[in-house]
Amino acid sequence: MFPLWEELAEALKDREDVVVAQIDASANDINMSMQGSYPSLCLFPALYAERVVVYTGKRRIKDLVKFVDKEMKKAKKDRVKEDEDRRKYIEAMKEEEAKENKSKDEL
């Protein structure tokens, strides 16, 4: 597994949006159920931090790079939606607060 991991890191070394790292989930208190073969390969998109994607495909470099590319595109789309949802929520909260303040001022 380690030679493949090193090959993946080498293939993605010029990408600023990807960090290839090795982590022992049990030694780092990461509470998640693993799927697929051991050791598990997971993507933690920093763009959408609440998401963990477990890789279950073939353990070949071209398949891993394809997986990373696909999931990073998806994470970027999810991040745009998350940012838009957050902006709408903040605006709604500000409007609600303004209504409450106006109501208090009228009293």
C-alpha positions, 0 to 999 in steps of 0.5 A, a space after each residue: 500500500 505504501 508504494 501506491 500512496 507515495 505514487 499518489 503523493 507524487 502524482 498530486 504534488 503540484 496541486 495546491 488543493 490536495 494534501 496526501 497524508 497518512 493517518 492512523 484513525 484509531 490513534 487520532 480519535 477519529 470516530 468513523 466507520 470504515 468501509 471497503 478494504 483495509 487499510 481504508 483510503 479516505 478523502 477529507 475535503 477541506 472545502 467541505 469539512 463535514 464530509 468524509 469520502 471512503 474510497 472503495 475502487 481499485 487500488 491503482 494510481 489512475 483510479 485514485 487520481 480520478 477519484 480525487 479529481 471527481 470528489 474535489 469538483 463535488 466538494 467545490 460545488 458543495 462549498 459554494 452551496 454551503 456558503 450561499 446557504 450560510 449567507 442566506 441564514 445570516 441575512 435572515 437572522 439580521 432581518 429577524 433581529 432588525 424586526 425585533 429591535 424595531 418592535 422594541 423601539 415602538 414600545 
